[in-house]
């Protein structure tokens, strides 16, 4: 059991490691390959996980339903290796060329301002999204799949809901890592991108709240945690969306913050 849980953790660690590399050619393709492998790995391990916890689960039916989708995800993941390898082959591994290619991507903010630079709450946002959130997400997924195994026998729909939420969650974690890296590097347009994805995440919070009620569980059992998660999502959105709109540090560091 412990060994089985190590594989998703290793995969997530590799995704985070790849996403946080500043000069990694073909990075999106590599991350897509790793993410597809992680989803495929978790999917095939669900029956064994459920049986370990004594859940009344029809393994043969699961494989009949999920064999094609999981195989398709695995195939798509391997296809991502082709553009990744091509990116490696075409990339000039020269520090001078790399530095030269980055010129024009950075902005010059108000360097005379005491608020200039990725510090304070802005640095907190960057560090949390690059390092802390992926670890918390991995722990939540492990705990969630353990809890899922105890309920899947009585509520088969919860398995589908869990897979959807895990897949979207992996995508959002990777996306926020990339946005945080662009904030760290003071890249043009990143403030607008951050605010746009804050809105998208808020929409997903609303959708996932509705999705939770489709799992087949008693609505009275779901409502407290669903409302709590929605409330937390709204508060997080309000705080950070307001921050990127009114922060003196954001205005001093990113001159195109309101374009």
C-alpha positions in Angstrom: 0.0 0.0 0.0 2.8 2.4 1.0 4.7 1.6 -2.2 1.6 2.2 -4.3 1.1 5.6 -2.8 4.7 6.6 -3.5 4.2 6.4 -7.2 1.7 9.3 -7.4 3.9 11.3 -5.1 6.9 10.8 -7.3 5.0 11.7 -10.4 3.7 14.9 -8.8 7.2 15.7 -7.6 8.5 15.3 -11.2 5.8 17.5 -12.5 6.6 20.2 -10.0 10.3 19.9 -10.7 9.7 20.2 -14.5 7.3 23.1 -14.1 9.7 25.1 -11.9 12.7 24.8 -14.3 13.1 28.2 -15.9 14.9 27.1 -19.0 13.5 23.7 -19.9 12.9 23.2 -23.6 9.6 21.6 -24.3 8.4 22.0 -20.8 4.6 22.0 -21.6 4.9 18.7 -23.5 6.9 17.1 -20.7 4.4 18.2 -18.1 1.6 16.9 -20.2 3.3 13.5 -20.6 3.9 13.3 -16.8 0.4 14.4 -16.0 -1.2 11.9 -18.4 0.9 9.1 -16.8 -0.2 10.2 -13.3 -3.9 10.1 -14.2 -3.4 6.7 -16.0 -1.5 5.3 -13.0 -4.1 6.4 -10.5 -7.0 5.1 -12.7 -5.6 1.6 -13.0 -4.9 1.4 -9.2 -8.4 2.4 -8.1 -9.8 -1.2 -8.1 -6.8 -2.5 -6.0 -7.2 0.4 -3.6 -10.9 -0.1 -3.2 -10.5 -3.9 -2.6 -7.8 -3.3 0.0 -10.4 -1.4 2.0 -13.1 -4.1 1.6 -15.4 -2.1 -0.7 -18.1 -3.9 -2.5 -16.8 -3.1 -6.0 -17.3 -4.7 -9.4 -13.7 -4.8 -10.7 -14.6 -6.3 -14.1 -17.2 -3.6 -14.7 -14.7 -0.9 -13.9 -12.2 -2.2 -16.4 -14.9 -2.6 -19.0 -15.9 1.0 -18.6 -12.5 2.6 -18.0 -10.2 0.5 -20.2 -10.7 2.6 -23.3 -10.5 6.1 -21.6 -7.4 5.2 -19.6 -5.7 3.6 -22.7 -6.5 6.8 -24.6 -5.0 9.0 -21.9 -1.9 6.8 -21.9 -1.6 7.1 -25.7 -2.0 10.8 -25.6 0.7 11.0 -22.9 3.1 9.1 -25.0 2.3 11.3 -28.0 3.4 14.3 -25.9 6.9 12.8 -26.0 7.3 13.5 -29.7 7.1 17.3 -29.5 9.2 17.2 -26.3 12.0 15.3 -28.0 11.7 17.7 -31.1 12.0 20.6 -28.7 15.2 19.2 -27.2 16.6 18.5 -30.6 16.0 22.0 -31.9 17.0 23.9 -28.7 20.3 25.7 -28.6 21.8 24.7 -25.3 23.8 27.8 -24.8 23.6 30.1 -21.8 24.2 33.1 -24.1 21.4 32.1 -26.5 19.1 31.5 -23.6 19.8 34.8 -22.0 19.4 36.5 -25.4 16.1 34.8 -26.0 14.7 36.1 -22.7 15.5 39.7 -23.6 12.4 41.7 -24.4 10.3 39.4 -22.2 11.0 41.3 -19.0 9.6 44.6 -18.0 11.1 47.6 -16.2 8.8 48.7 -13.5 9.2 51.6 -11.1 12.6 50.5 -9.7 12.8 53.7 -7.6 9.7 52.7 -5.6 10.2 50.9 -2.3 7.4 48.5 -3.4 9.2 47.3 -6.5 10.1 43.6 -6.7 8.6 40.2 -5.9 8.5 40.5 -2.1 5.9 40.6 0.6 2.5 39.1 -0.2 3.4 38.8 -3.8 6.3 36.6 -2.9 4.0 34.6 -0.6 1.6 34.0 -3.5 4.4 32.9 -5.8 6.0 30.5 -3.2 2.7 29.0 -2.2 1.7 28.2 -5.8 5.1 26.9 -6.9 5.9 24.7 -3.8 3.2 24.5 -1.2 0.0 24.0 -3.2 1.3 20.9 -5.2 2.3 19.2 -1.9 -1.0 19.9 -0.3 -2.8 18.8 -3.4 -0.9 15.5 -3.4 -1.7 14.8 0.2 -5.4 15.7 -0.3 -5.6 13.3 -3.3 -4.1 10.4 -1.3 -6.5 11.0 1.6 -9.4 11.5 -0.8 -8.8 8.3 -2.6 -8.6 6.4 0.7 -11.9 7.9 1.7 -13.3 7.2 -1.7 -12.7 3.5 -1.3 -15.0 3.4 1.7 -17.9 5.0 -0.2 -17.6 3.7 -3.8 -19.4 0.5 -3.0 -22.5 2.4 -1.9 -22.2 5.4 -4.2 -20.7 4.4 -7.6 -21.1 7.9 -8.9 -18.6 9.2 -6.4 -15.8 7.4 -8.3 -16.5 9.4 -11.5 -16.8 12.7 -9.6 -13.5 11.9 -7.8 -11.6 11.2 -11.1 -13.0 14.4 -12.7 -12.0 16.6 -9.7 -8.5 15.0 -9.6 -8.0 15.6 -13.3 -9.1 19.2 -13.2 -7.1 19.7 -9.9 -3.9 18.4 -11.5 -4.4 20.8 -14.5 -5.0 23.8 -12.2 -2.0 23.0 -10.0 0.3 22.9 -13.0 -1.3 26.1 -14.4 -0.8 28.0 -11.2 2.8 26.9 -11.0 3.4 28.3 -14.5 1.6 31.6 -13.6 3.7 31.9 -10.4 6.9 31.4 -12.4 5.9 34.2 -14.7 5.1 36.4 -11.8 8.5 35.7 -10.4 10.2 36.5 -13.7 8.1 39.7 -14.1 6.7 38.6 -17.5 4.5 41.0 -19.5 0.7 40.2 -19.2 1.1 37.9 -16.2 -1.1 40.0 -13.9 -4.0 39.9 -16.4 -3.4 36.1 -16.7 -3.5 35.6 -13.0 -6.7 37.6 -12.6 -8.3 35.7 -15.5 -7.4 32.3 -14.0 -8.7 33.5 -10.6 -12.1 33.9 -12.3 -11.8 30.5 -14.0 -11.0 28.8 -10.7 -14.0 30.6 -9.0 -16.2 29.2 -11.8 -14.7 25.7 -11.2 -15.5 26.0 -7.5 -19.1 26.7 -8.3 -19.2 23.8 -10.8 -17.5 21.4 -8.5 -20.0 22.2 -5.8 -22.8 21.2 -8.1 -20.8 18.2 -9.3 -20.5 16.9 -5.7 -24.3 16.5 -5.5 -24.2 14.2 -8.5 -22.2 11.6 -6.7 -25.3 9.9 -5.3 -24.6 10.6 -1.7 -27.2 12.1 0.7 -27.3 15.9 0.0 -27.4 16.5 3.8 -24.1 14.7 4.1 -22.5 16.6 1.2 -23.9 20.1 1.9 -21.6 21.1 4.9 -18.3 20.3 3.2 -19.5 21.6 -0.2 -20.6 24.9 1.2 -17.5 25.2 3.2 -15.3 24.6 0.1 -17.3 27.1 -1.9 -17.1 29.7 0.8 -13.3 29.2 1.1 -13.0 29.5 -2.7 -15.0 32.8 -2.8 -12.9 34.3 0.0 -9.6 33.3 -1.7 -10.8 34.8 -5.0 -11.9 38.0 -3.3 -8.6 38.5 -1.5 -6.2 37.8 -4.4 -8.3 39.4 -7.1 -8.5 42.6 -5.0 -4.8 42.3 -4.3 -3.8 42.2 -8.0 -6.0 45.3 -8.6 -5.0 47.5 -5.7 -1.6 46.4 -4.5 1.1 49.1 -4.7 3.7 46.4 -5.2 1.9 45.0 -8.2 1.6 48.4 -9.7 5.2 49.3 -9.2 6.6 45.9 -10.4 4.3 45.2 -13.4 3.9 48.4 -15.4 1.2 46.8 -17.6 -0.9 45.6 -14.7 -4.0 47.4 -15.8 -3.7 47.2 -19.6 
